[in-house]
Amino acid sequence: MSTNMQNDTKRREASIARKTNETDIKLAFGLDGSGMSQQDTGVPFLNHMLDLFTKHGHFDLDVLARGDIEIDDHHTVEDIGICLGQALSQALGSKAGIKRYASVFVPMDEALAQVVIDISGRPHFEYRAEYPSAVVGTFHTELVHEFLWKLALESRMTLHVIVHYGRNTHHMIEAIFKALGRALDEATSIDPRVQGVPSTKGVL
């Protein structure tokens, strides 16, 4: 994957580096990939979710993150969401020819999640999920909201996430990330019928 920070319109990929007093992150993302991923975030549950997201979206994703996880996982999870959103925005470029919209349901055993996307240029996030447990392993479930909100904000997309039901918290979150990958793959895919940007405004 190219390490060029500029958008590669042919291959639709981008790389982001972000360093603060709390985190140091290097992330490379490709929309037109093969489901290959490497994650070293220091947050094992997030590694697992990003791997699912990448596999089901047919993306390529490499993430190396070092954060203040001795305090908690918040800054690392949030900043990876920021970096992934920025990389997605760069990789999309002008958005010419994309389908723009997607709505995907994914079951995970007893759990059912729905992700609805509009690559709109208008960041908005709606989240409907109530988990039986506040923690999965050492991962706090409130961080799912933080990651998804920053992803939507930085990529400038409208993102609705609904967990319709479930009993197992791990299954519920896993269904979200699988649905997110599949929905984003559909919304960003090129439709040969689309001429230019799919908006009457002429810009997204």
C-alpha angles and dihedrals in degrees: 000000000000117000092205109126091215122087115268101213093190097051098024098224138130142182127217132193119191125176126179135155087270105040143019112201135177115184133175120188133183124188095198098052140123103249095270117149142170119189129181104164104138087241107095097193091051089050088056094048093047090050090054092046091052096045096049094043094048089232132138116235133175119180129179113178135171116186144157093275089149084077096039140295097266102099094043095049093044095048093048087054089052093049094046091050092050092048091050091051092050094044092053092056112175091353090229113165098009123136089232098196133068139164118189133177119200126184122207106189104291095356127087124194131183127199121190120188137189115182086211108146085239112101113221133150131196119181129186113176133129115187127202090221132040092210136043107196100315094331118107111222093218086073090070087070092048093051096047095044093052090046091054093044097049095041090046094229134136108243127184118184121186127176102198095191145329143146102211115068094207091053092048094053092042090055089053094054094045090049091046091055094048094045093048091048090054096044094049096043118113117251111199090210091063113093111202119323116356096237135091086224090065093232139067 
